[in-house]
Amino acid sequence: MRRETALAAGAAGVVVLSVVVAVSVPGALADPSTDRPLRPGPVDIAEMDIAAGDVTGESVTLTVETRLSHRGPPARNVSLRLQAVDSESGLVAATHEVAVGDLADEREVAVRTNLSVEREGGYRVRAVVY
């Protein structure tokens, strides 16, 4: 019977100590009414259009228009990376990075860029927003 009493007294002591620390240490419990930093709003790729631009003897310029959809709080320092990946070897043939800047409001933004690749072969175009 003494073992149960000792365990109950120890548990009660831990609870009392926790309450004392939470009340006495400033900032131990966050005030929900204070303004906390907002997480940036989500940025998604809504659509991507690819068209052939200048075609020379050995290369072609792909004109890529990527539409980014933004919702919620402002998103700062948004960038878009486009990669043309060779469909046979799986190697990256061309990469281009565009600084989009800050996005605010709920809207779509069109980002146009060019990728130059060899004329022969097939490519998959990948886009990454960060």
N, CA, C and O atoms as a GROMACS GRO file, in nm:
protein
  520
    1MET      N    1   0.081  -0.119   0.000
    1MET     CA    2   0.000   0.000   0.000
    1MET      C    3   0.086   0.126   0.000
    1MET      O    4   0.046   0.229  -0.055
    2ARG      N    5   0.204   0.120   0.060
    2ARG     CA    6   0.289   0.237   0.066
    2ARG      C    7   0.343   0.275  -0.071
    2ARG      O    8   0.366   0.392  -0.099
    3ARG      N    9   0.362   0.176  -0.157
    3ARG     CA   10   0.414   0.203  -0.290
    3ARG      C   11   0.316   0.289  -0.369
    3ARG      O   12   0.358   0.384  -0.436
    4GLU      N   13   0.187   0.259  -0.363
    4GLU     CA   14   0.086   0.337  -0.435
    4GLU      C   15   0.078   0.480  -0.382
    4GLU      O   16   0.061   0.574  -0.459
    5THR      N   17   0.091   0.496  -0.251
    5THR     CA   18   0.087   0.629  -0.190
    5THR      C   19   0.207   0.712  -0.237
    5THR      O   20   0.193   0.830  -0.268
    6ALA      N   21   0.324   0.649  -0.240
    6ALA     CA   22   0.445   0.720  -0.285
    6ALA      C   23   0.433   0.761  -0.432
    6ALA      O   24   0.472   0.872  -0.467
    7LEU      N   25   0.381   0.673  -0.517
    7LEU     CA   26   0.363   0.706  -0.659
    7LEU      C   27   0.262   0.819  -0.678
    7LEU      O   28   0.284   0.908  -0.761
    8ALA      N   29   0.153   0.817  -0.603
    8ALA     CA   30   0.052   0.922  -0.613
    8ALA      C   31   0.110   1.055  -0.566
    8ALA      O   32   0.083   1.158  -0.628
    9ALA      N   33   0.187   1.055  -0.458
    9ALA     CA   34   0.249   1.179  -0.408
    9ALA      C   35   0.350   1.232  -0.509
    9ALA      O   36   0.358   1.353  -0.529
   10GLY      N   37   0.428   1.143  -0.573
   10GLY     CA   38   0.525   1.186  -0.675
   10GLY      C   39   0.456   1.246  -0.796
   10GLY      O   40   0.502   1.347  -0.849
   11ALA      N   41   0.347   1.185  -0.841
   11ALA     CA   42   0.274   1.238  -0.956
   11ALA      C   43   0.213   1.373  -0.924
   11ALA      O   44   0.216   1.464  -1.007
   12ALA      N   45   0.159   1.388  -0.805
   12ALA     CA   46   0.102   1.517  -0.764
   12ALA      C   47   0.210   1.623  -0.756
   12ALA      O   48   0.187   1.738  -0.794
   13GLY      N   49   0.329   1.586  -0.708
   13GLY     CA   50   0.441   1.680  -0.702
   13GLY      C   51   0.483   1.727  -0.840
   13GLY      O   52   0.513   1.845  -0.859
   14VAL      N   53   0.487   1.636  -0.937
   14VAL     CA   54   0.523   1.672  -1.075
   14VAL      C   55   0.420   1.767  -1.134
   14VAL      O   56   0.457   1.863  -1.202
   15VAL      N   57   0.293   1.743  -1.110
   15VAL     CA   58   0.188   1.830  -1.161
   15VAL      C   59   0.198   1.970  -1.100
   15VAL      O   60   0.189   2.070  -1.171
   16VAL      N   61   0.218   1.977  -0.967
   16VAL     CA   62   0.230   2.107  -0.900
   16VAL      C   63   0.353   2.182  -0.952
   16VAL      O   64   0.344   2.302  -0.978
   17LEU      N   65   0.466   2.114  -0.967
   17LEU     CA   66   0.587   2.176  -1.018
   17LEU      C   67   0.567   2.228  -1.160
   17LEU      O   68   0.615   2.336  -1.193
   18SER      N   69   0.499   2.153  -1.245
   18SER     CA   70   0.471   2.195  -1.383
   18SER      C   71   0.386   2.322  -1.385
   18SER      O   72   0.412   2.413  -1.464
   19VAL      N   73   0.285   2.327  -1.301
   19VAL     CA   74   0.198   2.444  -1.296
   19VAL      C   75   0.276   2.566  -1.247
   19VAL      O   76   0.258   2.675  -1.301
   20VAL      N   77   0.360   2.550  -1.147
   20VAL     CA   78   0.440   2.661  -1.094
   20VAL      C   79   0.536   2.714  -1.200
   20VAL      O   80   0.549   2.835  -1.216
   21VAL      N   81   0.602   2.626  -1.273
   21VAL     CA   82   0.695   2.668  -1.378
   21VAL      C   83   0.620   2.738  -1.490
   21VAL      O   84   0.667   2.841  -1.540
   22ALA      N   85   0.507   2.686  -1.532
   22ALA     CA   86   0.430   2.747  -1.642
   22ALA      C   87   0.380   2.886  -1.606
   22ALA      O   88   0.374   2.974  -1.693
   23VAL      N   89   0.346   2.908  -1.480
   23VAL     CA   90   0.295   3.038  -1.437
   23VAL      C   91   0.409   3.136  -1.413
   23VAL      O   92   0.396   3.254  -1.446
   24SER      N   93   0.518   3.091  -1.357
   24SER     CA   94   0.625   3.183  -1.316
   24SER      C   95   0.723   3.220  -1.428
   24SER      O   96   0.778   3.330  -1.425
   25VAL      N   97   0.746   3.135  -1.525
   25VAL     CA   98   0.840   3.163  -1.633
   25VAL      C   99   0.769   3.241  -1.742
   25VAL      O  100   0.671   3.193  -1.799
   26PRO      N  101   0.818   3.363  -1.773
   26PRO     CA  102   0.752   3.441  -1.878
   26PRO      C  103   0.770   3.375  -2.015
   26PRO      O  104   0.880   3.331  -2.050
   27GLY      N  105   0.664   3.368  -2.088
   27GLY     CA  106   0.668   3.310  -2.222
   27GLY      C  107   0.655   3.160  -2.225
   27GLY      O  108   0.661   3.101  -2.333
   28ALA      N  109   0.637   3.096  -2.112
   28ALA     CA  110   0.622   2.950  -2.110
   28ALA      C  111   0.493   2.910  -2.178
   28ALA      O  112   0.487   2.808  -2.248
   29LEU      N  113   0.390   2.989  -2.157
   29LEU     CA  114   0.263   2.966  -2.226
   29LEU      C  115   0.242   3.080  -2.325
   29LEU      O  116   0.244   3.196  -2.286
   30ALA      N  117   0.223   3.048  -2.452
   30ALA     CA  118   0.206   3.150  -2.555
   30ALA      C  119   0.068   3.213  -2.544
   30ALA      O  120  -0.032   3.145  -2.524
   31ASP      N  121   0.066   3.344  -2.559
   31ASP     CA  122  -0.060   3.416  -2.558
   31ASP      C  123  -0.122   3.405  -2.697
   31ASP      O  124  -0.062   3.452  -2.794
   32PRO      N  125  -0.239   3.345  -2.710
   32PRO     CA  126  -0.296   3.326  -2.843
   32PRO      C  127  -0.340   3.455  -2.910
   32PRO      O  128  -0.367   3.457  -3.030
   33SER      N  129  -0.348   3.564  -2.833
   33SER     CA  130  -0.394   3.689  -2.893
   33SER      C  131  -0.282   3.767  -2.959
   33SER      O  132  -0.309   3.862  -3.033
   34THR      N  133  -0.156   3.731  -2.934
   34THR     CA  134  -0.045   3.805  -2.994
   34THR      C  135  -0.032   3.770  -3.141
   34THR      O  136  -0.066   3.659  -3.184
   35ASP      N  137   0.018   3.866  -3.217
   35ASP     CA  138   0.037   3.844  -3.360
   35ASP      C  139   0.161   3.759  -3.382
   35ASP      O  140   0.271   3.794  -3.339
   36ARG      N  141   0.141   3.648  -3.448
   36ARG     CA  142   0.252   3.562  -3.483
   36ARG      C  143   0.282   3.579  -3.632
   36ARG      O  144   0.194   3.621  -3.707
   37PRO      N  145   0.402   3.549  -3.676
   37PRO     CA  146   0.433   3.561  -3.818
   37PRO      C  147   0.342   3.470  -3.900
   37PRO      O  148   0.314   3.356  -3.861
   38LEU      N  149   0.296   3.520  -4.012
   38LEU     CA  150   0.210   3.442  -4.099
   38LEU      C  151   0.293   3.354  -4.190
   38LEU      O  152   0.399   3.394  -4.238
   39ARG      N  153   0.244   3.234  -4.213
   39ARG     CA  154   0.309   3.148  -4.312
   39ARG      C  155   0.278   3.202  -4.450
   39ARG      O  156   0.168   3.253  -4.472
   40PRO      N  157   0.370   3.193  -4.543
   40PRO     CA  158   0.342   3.240  -4.678
   40PRO      C  159   0.228   3.160  -4.741
   40PRO      O  160   0.210   3.041  -4.712
   41GLY      N  161   0.151   3.227  -4.825
   41GLY     CA  162   0.041   3.160  -4.894
   41GLY      C  163   0.093   3.059  -4.995
   41GLY      O  164   0.204   3.074  -5.046
   42PRO      N  165   0.015   2.957  -5.024
   42PRO     CA  166   0.061   2.855  -5.119
   42PRO      C  167   0.070   2.909  -5.261
   42PRO      O  168  -0.013   2.989  -5.304
   43VAL      N  169   0.173   2.866  -5.332
   43VAL     CA  170   0.192   2.899  -5.473
   43VAL      C  171   0.194   2.768  -5.550
   43VAL      O  172   0.277   2.680  -5.522
   44ASP      N  173   0.103   2.754  -5.646
   44ASP     CA  174   0.092   2.631  -5.725
   44ASP      C  175   0.111   2.662  -5.872
   44ASP      O  176   0.090   2.774  -5.916
   45ILE      N  177   0.152   2.560  -5.947
   45ILE     CA  178   0.158   2.572  -6.092
   45ILE      C  179   0.021   2.539  -6.146
   45ILE      O  180  -0.024   2.425  -6.137
   46ALA      N  181  -0.046   2.640  -6.202
   46ALA     CA  182  -0.182   2.621  -6.252
   46ALA      C  183  -0.182   2.565  -6.394
   46ALA      O  184  -0.266   2.482  -6.428
   47GLU      N  185  -0.089   2.610  -6.476
   47GLU     CA  186  -0.088   2.570  -6.616
   47GLU      C  187   0.050   2.598  -6.674
   47GLU      O  188   0.120   2.689  -6.629
   48MET      N  189   0.090   2.518  -6.775
   48MET     CA  190   0.217   2.540  -6.841
   48MET      C  191   0.199   2.517  -6.990
   48MET      O  192   0.162   2.408  -7.032
   49ASP      N  193   0.226   2.621  -7.071
   49ASP     CA  194   0.216   2.613  -7.216
   49ASP      C  195   0.357   2.615  -7.274
   49ASP      O  196   0.441   2.695  -7.234
   50ILE      N  197   0.382   2.525  -7.370
   50ILE     CA  198   0.513   2.515  -7.433
   50ILE      C  199   0.494   2.529  -7.583
   50ILE      O  200   0.410   2.462  -7.643
   51ALA      N  201   0.575   2.617  -7.644
   51ALA     CA  202   0.569   2.638  -7.789
   51ALA      C  203   0.711   2.645  -7.842
   51ALA      O  204   0.803   2.687  -7.772
   52ALA      N  205   0.728   2.601  -7.967
   52ALA     CA  206   0.859   2.609  -8.031
   52ALA      C  207   0.883   2.752  -8.077
   52ALA      O  208   0.798   2.813  -8.142
   53GLY      N  209   0.999   2.805  -8.042
   53GLY     CA  210   1.037   2.939  -8.084
   53GLY      C  211   1.128   2.930  -8.205
   53GLY      O  212   1.093   2.870  -8.306
   54ASP      N  213   1.247   2.991  -8.195
   54ASP     CA  214   1.345   2.989  -8.303
   54ASP      C  215   1.400   2.848  -8.321
   54ASP      O  216   1.441   2.783  -8.225
   55VAL      N  217   1.402   2.803  -8.448
   55VAL     CA  218   1.456   2.672  -8.480
   55VAL      C  219   1.574   2.694  -8.573
   55VAL      O  220   1.558   2.751  -8.681
   56THR      N  221   1.691   2.648  -8.532
   56THR     CA  222   1.810   2.656  -8.617
   56THR      C  223   1.848   2.515  -8.660
   56THR      O  224   1.772   2.421  -8.636
   57GLY      N  225   1.962   2.501  -8.722
   57GLY     CA  226   2.004   2.371  -8.772
   57GLY      C  227   2.019   2.266  -8.665
   57GLY      O  228   1.983   2.150  -8.687
   58GLU      N  229   2.070   2.304  -8.548
   58GLU     CA  230   2.096   2.205  -8.445
   58GLU      C  231   2.022   2.228  -8.314
   58GLU      O  232   2.024   2.141  -8.227
   59SER      N  233   1.958   2.342  -8.298
   59SER     CA  234   1.890   2.369  -8.170
   59SER      C  235   1.753   2.432  -8.192
   59SER      O  236   1.722   2.484  -8.300
   60VAL      N  237   1.675   2.425  -8.088
   60VAL     CA  238   1.542   2.485  -8.089
   60VAL      C  239   1.524   2.558  -7.956
   60VAL      O  240   1.569   2.511  -7.851
   61THR      N  241   1.458   2.671  -7.962
   61THR     CA  242   1.427   2.746  -7.840
   61THR      C  243   1.282   2.720  -7.805
   61THR      O  244   1.191   2.748  -7.883
   62LEU      N  245   1.261   2.666  -7.686
   62LEU     CA  246   1.126   2.640  -7.639
   62LEU      C  247   1.079   2.761  -7.557
   62LEU      O  248   1.146   2.802  -7.462
   63THR      N  249   0.966   2.817  -7.593
   63THR     CA  250   0.906   2.927  -7.518
   63THR      C  251   0.807   2.865  -7.420
   63THR      O  252   0.710   2.802  -7.461
   64VAL      N  253   0.832   2.884  -7.292
   64VAL     CA  254   0.750   2.823  -7.187
   64VAL      C  255   0.680   2.933  -7.109
   64VAL      O  256   0.744   3.023  -7.054
   65GLU      N  257   0.548   2.925  -7.105
   65GLU     CA  258   0.471   3.017  -7.021
   65GLU      C  259   0.408   2.937  -6.908
   65GLU      O  260   0.326   2.848  -6.930
   66THR      N  261   0.450   2.969  -6.787
   66THR     CA  262   0.402   2.899  -6.668
   66THR      C  263   0.312   2.994  -6.590
   66THR      O  264   0.352   3.106  -6.558
   67ARG      N  265   0.191   2.949  -6.558
   67ARG     CA  266   0.099   3.030  -6.480
   67ARG      C  267   0.102   2.982  -6.336
   67ARG      O  268   0.074   2.866  -6.306
   68LEU      N  269   0.136   3.074  -6.247
   68LEU     CA  270   0.144   3.044  -6.105
   68LEU      C  271   0.020   3.097  -6.035
   68LEU      O  272  -0.020   3.212  -6.056
   69SER      N  273  -0.041   3.015  -5.953
   69SER     CA  274  -0.161   3.052  -5.878
   69SER      C  275  -0.122   3.076  -5.732
   69SER      O  276  -0.060   2.991  -5.669
   70HIS      N  277  -0.160   3.194  -5.679
   70HIS     CA  278  -0.127   3.228  -5.541
   70HIS      C  279  -0.254   3.256  -5.464
   70HIS      O  280  -0.346   3.322  -5.514
   71ARG      N  281  -0.259   3.205  -5.338
   71ARG     CA  282  -0.371   3.230  -5.248
   71ARG      C  283  -0.316   3.261  -5.110
   71ARG      O  284  -0.206   3.219  -5.075
   72GLY      N  285  -0.393   3.335  -5.033
   72GLY     CA  286  -0.359   3.357  -4.893
   72GLY      C  287  -0.261   3.470  -4.870
   72GLY      O  288  -0.251   3.562  -4.950
   73PRO      N  289  -0.187   3.462  -4.758
   73PRO     CA  290  -0.092   3.568  -4.721
   73PRO      C  291   0.018   3.583  -4.826
   73PRO      O  292   0.041   3.492  -4.906
   74PRO      N  293   0.086   3.697  -4.826
   74PRO     CA  294   0.192   3.720  -4.925
   74PRO      C  295   0.302   3.613  -4.920
   74PRO      O  296   0.337   3.563  -4.814
   75ALA      N  297   0.354   3.581  -5.036
   75ALA     CA  298   0.468   3.489  -5.048
   75ALA      C  299   0.585   3.570  -5.102
   75ALA      O  300   0.576   3.631  -5.208
   76ARG      N  301   0.693   3.571  -5.028
   76ARG     CA  302   0.808   3.654  -5.065
   76ARG      C  303   0.915   3.571  -5.136
   76ARG      O  304   0.932   3.452  -5.110
   77ASN      N  305   0.987   3.639  -5.226
   77ASN     CA  306   1.104   3.582  -5.291
   77ASN      C  307   1.073   3.449  -5.362
   77ASN      O  308   1.142   3.350  -5.342
   78VAL      N  309   0.970   3.449  -5.445
   78VAL     CA  310   0.929   3.329  -5.518
   78VAL      C  311   1.018   3.314  -5.642
   78VAL      O  312   1.046   3.411  -5.711
   79SER      N  313   1.062   3.192  -5.668
   79SER     CA  314   1.143   3.162  -5.786
   79SER      C  315   1.084   3.043  -5.859
   79SER      O  316   1.017   2.958  -5.799
   80LEU      N  317   1.110   3.037  -5.990
   80LEU     CA  318   1.064   2.927  -6.074
   80LEU      C  319   1.186   2.870  -6.146
   80LEU      O  320   1.263   2.943  -6.208
   81ARG      N  321   1.202   2.737  -6.137
   81ARG     CA  322   1.310   2.669  -6.209
   81ARG      C  323   1.249   2.577  -6.312
   81ARG      O  324   1.163   2.494  -6.281
   82LEU      N  325   1.294   2.591  -6.437
   82LEU     CA  326   1.249   2.505  -6.546
   82LEU      C  327   1.366   2.419  -6.591
   82LEU      O  328   1.480   2.466  -6.599
   83GLN      N  329   1.337   2.293  -6.618
   83GLN     CA  330   1.440   2.200  -6.666
   83GLN      C  331   1.386   2.122  -6.784
   83GLN      O  332   1.273   2.075  -6.781
   84ALA      N  333   1.467   2.109  -6.887
   84ALA     CA  334   1.436   2.021  -6.999
   84ALA      C  335   1.518   1.894  -6.978
   84ALA      O  336   1.642   1.898  -6.976
   85VAL      N  337   1.448   1.782  -6.962
   85VAL     CA  338   1.514   1.654  -6.934
   85VAL      C  339   1.503   1.566  -7.058
   85VAL      O  340   1.394   1.544  -7.110
   86ASP      N  341   1.617   1.515  -7.104
   86ASP     CA  342   1.619   1.427  -7.221
   86ASP      C  343   1.540   1.300  -7.189
   86ASP      O  344   1.565   1.235  -7.088
   87SER      N  345   1.446   1.266  -7.276
   87SER     CA  346   1.357   1.152  -7.247
   87SER      C  347   1.428   1.018  -7.260
   87SER      O  348   1.384   0.920  -7.199
   88GLU      N  349   1.536   1.010  -7.336
   88GLU     CA  350   1.608   0.883  -7.350
   88GLU      C  351   1.708   0.861  -7.238
   88GLU      O  352   1.708   0.755  -7.175
   89SER      N  353   1.793   0.960  -7.211
   89SER     CA  354   1.899   0.942  -7.112
   89SER      C  355   1.856   0.981  -6.970
   89SER      O  356   1.914   0.933  -6.873
   90GLY      N  357   1.755   1.066  -6.958
   90GLY     CA  358   1.711   1.113  -6.827
   90GLY      C  359   1.800   1.222  -6.771
   90GLY      O  360   1.783   1.262  -6.655
   91LEU      N  361   1.894   1.272  -6.850
   91LEU     CA  362   1.983   1.379  -6.806
   91LEU      C  363   1.921   1.515  -6.833
   91LEU      O  364   1.843   1.532  -6.927
   92VAL      N  365   1.955   1.612  -6.750
   92VAL     CA  366   1.905   1.748  -6.767
   92VAL      C  367   1.981   1.812  -6.882
   92VAL      O  368   2.103   1.824  -6.878
   93ALA      N  369   1.907   1.854  -6.986
   93ALA     CA  370   1.968   1.915  -7.103
   93ALA      C  371   1.977   2.067  -7.092
   93ALA      O  372   2.071   2.127  -7.144
   94ALA      N  373   1.883   2.129  -7.024
   94ALA     CA  374   1.885   2.274  -7.007
   94ALA      C  375   1.811   2.311  -6.879
   94ALA      O  376   1.714   2.246  -6.840
   95THR      N  377   1.858   2.416  -6.815
   95THR     CA  378   1.796   2.467  -6.692
   95THR      C  379   1.791   2.618  -6.700
   95THR      O  380   1.886   2.683  -6.744
   96HIS      N  381   1.679   2.673  -6.656
   96HIS     CA  382   1.666   2.818  -6.649
   96HIS      C  383   1.589   2.853  -6.523
   96HIS      O  384   1.485   2.793  -6.494
   97GLU      N  385   1.641   2.950  -6.448
   97GLU     CA  386   1.576   2.992  -6.324
   97GLU      C  387   1.532   3.137  -6.337
   97GLU      O  388   1.606   3.222  -6.386
   98VAL      N  389   1.408   3.164  -6.292
   98VAL     CA  390   1.350   3.298  -6.302
   98VAL      C  391   1.309   3.343  -6.162
   98VAL      O  392   1.243   3.270  -6.090
   99ALA      N  393   1.350   3.464  -6.126
   99ALA     CA  394   1.306   3.523  -5.999
   99ALA      C  395   1.173   3.592  -6.024
   99ALA      O  396   1.166   3.691  -6.096
  100VAL      N  397   1.067   3.539  -5.964
  100VAL     CA  398   0.932   3.594  -5.982
  100VAL      C  399   0.911   3.713  -5.890
  100VAL      O  400   0.842   3.808  -5.926
  101GLY      N  401   0.970   3.709  -5.771
  101GLY     CA  402   0.955   3.818  -5.675
  101GLY      C  403   0.850   3.786  -5.571
  101GLY      O  404   0.824   3.669  -5.540
  102ASP      N  405   0.789   3.891  -5.517
  102ASP     CA  406   0.687   3.875  -5.413
  102ASP      C  407   0.549   3.861  -5.476
  102ASP      O  408   0.516   3.931  -5.572
  103LEU      N  409   0.469   3.770  -5.422
  103LEU     CA  410   0.331   3.751  -5.469
  103LEU      C  411   0.237   3.786  -5.356
  103LEU      O  412   0.252   3.739  -5.243
  104ALA      N  413   0.139   3.869  -5.388
  104ALA     CA  414   0.036   3.906  -5.291
  104ALA      C  415  -0.098   3.896  -5.361
  104ALA      O  416  -0.104   3.880  -5.483
  105ASP      N  417  -0.203   3.905  -5.286
  105ASP     CA  418  -0.340   3.895  -5.338
  105ASP      C  419  -0.365   3.754  -5.392
  105ASP      O  420  -0.273   3.675  -5.411
  106GLU      N  421  -0.490   3.725  -5.415
  106GLU     CA  422  -0.527   3.596  -5.472
  106GLU      C  423  -0.539   3.614  -5.622
  106GLU      O  424  -0.638   3.668  -5.672
  107ARG      N  425  -0.437   3.567  -5.695
  107ARG     CA  426  -0.434   3.587  -5.840
  107ARG      C  427  -0.341   3.486  -5.905
  107ARG      O  428  -0.272   3.409  -5.839
  108GLU      N  429  -0.341   3.490  -6.039
  108GLU     CA  430  -0.249   3.410  -6.118
  108GLU      C  431  -0.147   3.502  -6.184
  108GLU      O  432  -0.180   3.614  -6.223
  109VAL      N  433  -0.024   3.454  -6.195
  109VAL     CA  434   0.084   3.530  -6.255
  109VAL      C  435   0.143   3.446  -6.368
  109VAL      O  436   0.171   3.328  -6.350
  110ALA      N  437   0.160   3.508  -6.485
  110ALA     CA  438   0.221   3.438  -6.598
  110ALA      C  439   0.371   3.468  -6.600
  110ALA      O  440   0.412   3.584  -6.594
  111VAL      N  441   0.452   3.363  -6.609
  111VAL     CA  442   0.598   3.376  -6.615
  111VAL      C  443   0.643   3.315  -6.746
  111VAL      O  444   0.624   3.195  -6.769
  112ARG      N  445   0.704   3.398  -6.833
  112ARG     CA  446   0.752   3.350  -6.963
  112ARG      C  447   0.904   3.336  -6.959
  112ARG      O  448   0.974   3.422  -6.905
  113THR      N  449   0.952   3.228  -7.016
  113THR     CA  450   1.096   3.206  -7.025
  113THR      C  451   1.126   3.117  -7.144
  113THR      O  452   1.037   3.055  -7.202
  114ASN      N  453   1.254   3.112  -7.181
  114ASN     CA  454   1.297   3.032  -7.296
  114ASN      C  455   1.399   2.928  -7.251
  114ASN      O  456   1.482   2.954  -7.164
  115LEU      N  457   1.389   2.810  -7.312
  115LEU     CA  458   1.487   2.703  -7.292
  115LEU      C  459   1.541   2.663  -7.428
  115LEU      O  460   1.464   2.635  -7.520
  116SER      N  461   1.673   2.660  -7.443
  116SER     CA  462   1.734   2.618  -7.569
  116SER      C  463   1.786   2.475  -7.554
  116SER      O  464   1.863   2.445  -7.463
  117VAL      N  465   1.741   2.387  -7.645
  117VAL     CA  466   1.780   2.246  -7.640
  117VAL      C  467   1.821   2.202  -7.781
  117VAL      O  468   1.792   2.270  -7.880
  118GLU      N  469   1.888   2.087  -7.788
  118GLU     CA  470   1.924   2.033  -7.918
  118GLU      C  471   1.797   1.992  -7.992
  118GLU      O  472   1.698   1.952  -7.932
  119ARG      N  473   1.803   2.003  -8.123
  119ARG     CA  474   1.684   1.978  -8.205
  119ARG      C  475   1.645   1.831  -8.205
  119ARG      O  476   1.526   1.798  -8.203
  120GLU      N  477   1.743   1.743  -8.207
  120GLU     CA  478   1.713   1.600  -8.209
  120GLU      C  479   1.676   1.552  -8.069
  120GLU      O  480   1.730   1.601  -7.970
  121GLY      N  481   1.584   1.459  -8.063
  121GLY     CA  482   1.549   1.399  -7.934
  121GLY      C  483   1.420   1.455  -7.879
  121GLY      O  484   1.363   1.552  -7.930
  122GLY      N  485   1.374   1.393  -7.773
  122GLY     CA  486   1.253   1.436  -7.704
  122GLY      C  487   1.288   1.483  -7.563
  122GLY      O  488   1.387   1.440  -7.505
  123TYR      N  489   1.206   1.570  -7.510
  123TYR     CA  490   1.233   1.629  -7.380
  123TYR      C  491   1.106   1.635  -7.296
  123TYR      O  492   0.996   1.653  -7.348
  124ARG      N  493   1.124   1.619  -7.165
  124ARG     CA  494   1.019   1.647  -7.068
  124ARG      C  495   1.058   1.777  -7.001
  124ARG      O  496   1.174   1.796  -6.962
  125VAL      N  497   0.962   1.867  -6.986
  125VAL     CA  498   0.990   1.993  -6.921
  125VAL      C  499   0.932   1.988  -6.780
  125VAL      O  500   0.813   1.963  -6.761
  126ARG      N  501   1.019   2.010  -6.681
  126ARG     CA  502   0.978   2.009  -6.540
  126ARG      C  503   0.985   2.150  -6.485
  126ARG      O  504   1.075   2.227  -6.518
  127ALA      N  505   0.890   2.184  -6.401
  127ALA     CA  506   0.889   2.315  -6.335
  127ALA      C  507   0.880   2.295  -6.185
  127ALA      O  508   0.804   2.211  -6.136
  128VAL      N  509   0.958   2.374  -6.113
  128VAL     CA  510   0.960   2.370  -5.966
  128VAL      C  511   0.947   2.513  -5.916
  128VAL      O  512   1.020   2.602  -5.960
  129VAL      N  513   0.853   2.534  -5.823
  129VAL     CA  514   0.834   2.666  -5.762
  129VAL      C  515   0.883   2.658  -5.619
  129VAL      O  516   0.850   2.566  -5.546
  130TYR      N  517   0.963   2.757  -5.580
  130TYR     CA  518   1.007   2.764  -5.442
  130TYR      C  519   1.025   2.908  -5.400
  130TYR      O  520   1.062   2.935  -5.286
   0.00000   0.00000   0.00000
